[in-house]
């Protein structure tokens, strides 16, 4: 299985497992690629993307293309697509999880993780905690080396 398919499968499964948080509020999920165009054309609309995965799994959804690509599920949970053009990507969300695609190509991956994405991973999930799923072609950059050196899961 390829990187995009793996990320799409993970995100679809997590959204299905956790449609609401511990308080019963619909969950928000992030799909972040190098650019918003990459998030849309590869991670959402591509042959191995999230929309193809949802179709294959027969999961009901609605795809909203503008002003920003978003996948809406019947119970109210959402997947927001973002580009990592700004290190503040992810800031302000109350996310249950994130699929991070091609992190090694992002302009400022370390800053994006610590200043935007990590603080947004804060939803109180039943029986789980917010997680990030990273799909990237390896390259020895600071954040990837740091993640690989961790042993806390």
Rosetta blueprint (number, residue, H / E / L):
1 X L
2 X L
3 X H
4 X H
5 X H
6 X H
7 X H
8 X H
9 X H
10 X H
11 X H
12 X H
13 X H
14 X H
15 X H
16 X H
17 X H
18 X L
19 X L
20 X E
21 X L
22 X L
23 X L
24 X L
25 X L
26 X E
27 X L
28 X E
29 X E
30 X E
31 X E
32 X E
33 X E
34 X L
35 X L
36 X H
37 X H
38 X H
39 X H
40 X H
41 X H
42 X H
43 X H
44 X H
45 X L
46 X L
47 X L
48 X L
49 X L
50 X H
51 X H
52 X H
53 X H
54 X H
55 X H
56 X H
57 X H
58 X L
59 X L
60 X L
61 X L
62 X E
63 X E
64 X E
65 X L
66 X L
67 X L
68 X L
69 X L
70 X E
71 X E
72 X E
73 X L
74 X L
75 X L
76 X L
77 X L
78 X E
79 X E
80 X E
81 X E
82 X E
83 X E
84 X L
85 X L
86 X L
87 X L
88 X L
89 X L
90 X L
91 X L
92 X L
93 X L
94 X L
95 X E
96 X E
97 X E
98 X E
99 X E
100 X E
101 X E
102 X L
103 X H
104 X H
105 X H
106 X L
107 X L
108 X L
109 X H
110 X H
111 X H
112 X H
113 X H
114 X H
115 X H
116 X H
117 X H
118 X H
119 X H
120 X H
121 X E
122 X L
123 X L
124 X L
125 X L
126 X L
127 X L
128 X L
129 X L
130 X L
131 X E
132 X E
133 X E
134 X E
135 X E
136 X L
137 X L
138 X L
139 X L
140 X L
141 X L
142 X H
143 X H
144 X H
145 X H
146 X H
147 X H
148 X H
149 X L
150 X L
151 X L
152 X L
153 X L
